Amino acid sequence: MGIAPDHIRETVTAYTSVHPEEDAVLARVLERLDRGEDLSSRKTFPLHVTAGAVLVDENGYVLLVRHNALGKYLTPGGHLEPEDVDLRGAALRELREETGIRTGVEPLSPDPVHIDVHDIPANDAKGEPAHQHADVRYLFRTTGPVAVTLQEEEVSGVAWRSPDALADEVLRDRVAAAVR
């Protein structure tokens, strides 16, 4: 089944109505949907949609996991799966898969906090050319203590850091504003 193209379109359109300064960057997502491309599939090149979870705790710290493939601390996230029905649910699934956190988390908003289009290098081992991810990121908060059990195939470390540690300036500013 998977996430419907209309859901992706509605999410991007609603997001750009609030953040019109990002219209130009996200226009390529809408153009590819207009062409009938399945942006929910990781096999769609040169661009497909991914989902990310930004989890903040009661002190305003952000959960980062060290992604093995990139060797960097990033927010949890990844490719959409056929069983996903919406983008926020996909972000929550990725959070659960990578961190083992099953309870004590709730969304801060039904809408994405950020949609980032970024380059992904070619991966010859997976037969993937260089491409782009349109990462739809949702903001969640803990509602109490959370137990982390890492998915060691994909991630090898965890850290709670200030929003200042987020590499993306737009995401950093929006998370900092949300947790004030």
NORCOR-V996414 format. One record per helix or strand of 3 or more residues. SS is the DSSP state (a for helix, b for strand). FROM is the first residue (numbers start at 0). TO is the last residue. Records with the same first field share a line. If there is no record, write none. Layout:
BEGIN
SS = FROM-TO  FROM-TO
END
This chain:
BEGIN
a = 4-17  19-33  86-98  123-125  162-164  168-178
b = 46-55  61-66  71-73  75-78  104-106  113-119  130-141  154-160
END
